[in-house]
């Protein structure tokens, strides 16, 4: 597919080499995250006037098994793996290397986090100064900070991608088996010793292994797998979750297996990969239509903004409702369910406004990574660590004003280290003689 439609901008979008079906999946994954978080946040005002924030959805008896179908992060990393190896190969074709790849990827991950982390640092700091109930503030901070783990996991995947891509070119199956072995070893040590922190080492194995599935997808290795085999793989993968969560110490909920990540997420990812390959022709057909393509491009151009800002906005809407005296529906009641679409619409409008305000951080036009002024490799790795430190800390420690401020500072340092030249070099005008 090589057409290049415009989307209202002067520069047409080059679709050559893109898999539009995966663009659709990527947008659908983030949209699912927004909807799930919107359903999980429940605010109630008790009879004595106290405010309660709960995750009522998790208390439902069907919730744990529903996460087997609603947990889409393995699929997101698979689709991300497709984009990652495509980006790496493009870097190599241009004569670049590991430093060039890491510079670009880290820059684009770190820059959009700066405004949201500054906002969270100020908001949480003000809430503390106003003397609001510390329990409520802590619950809000934990909620709005919960998606930030993704930044740490994705930075790990980007950091190891060039090395895993090289191994993939030589021994793709062996590479996957080595990563799988790492997952099993970490889980075994974690559960035998009872040291939960050991599980964090699976950031080096679970998410990179799922990313590796995306490498296989990019190679086209799965296109020739017969459809009945793909159906069987999907059924076996989901079926394997039953003994894994029944006989072994894994949580039945895929949210419980998320941080630290565990083997069930890999098994779930295998099933999602099989379903993705099965549905790929249908998704491709959908993306041939102009309206779905326009919607995907519109949301896709602000995907990081949507992911980073949706929970703070959900909490802000709840706060505004409280200030305005608008009654809250009883969580999980019929009225609560009927008001969810309205709340989703409000959040979507606010996200559009935020996207217009800070979207330039996601696709900066004036910031320019000058290839002839690349920072030293050591500075690039320091930038990766600066961007990684705060979201990694948030995995085991709830967000607070200080941690948000430190994260914003780390992102700023990373951006400064990665972009020593912030404007494109000016063209040299020949002297007239």
Secondary structure, DSSP 8 states (H G I E B T S, - for coil): -------SSSS----TT--HHHHHHHHHHHHHHHHHHHHH-EEEE-TTS-EEEE-GGGGSTTHHHHHHHH--HHHHHHHHHHHHHHHHHHHHHTT--HHHHHHHHHHHHHTTHHHHHHHHHHHHHHHHHTT--HHHHHHHHHHHHGGGHHHHHHHHHHHHHHHHHHHHHHHHHHHHHHHHHHHHHHHHHHHHH--GGGGGGGGGTHHHHHHHHHHHHHHTTTTTS-HHHHHHHHHHHHHHHHHHHHHSS--SSTTTTTTTT-HHHHHHHHHHHHHHHHHHHHHHHHTTSHHHHHHHHHHHTTHHHHHHHHHHHHHHHHHHHHHTT-----TTSHHHHHHHHHHHHHHHHHHHHHHHHHGGGTS-SS----GGG---HHHHHHHHHHHHHHHHHHHHS---HHHHHHHHHHHHHHHHHH-S--S----------
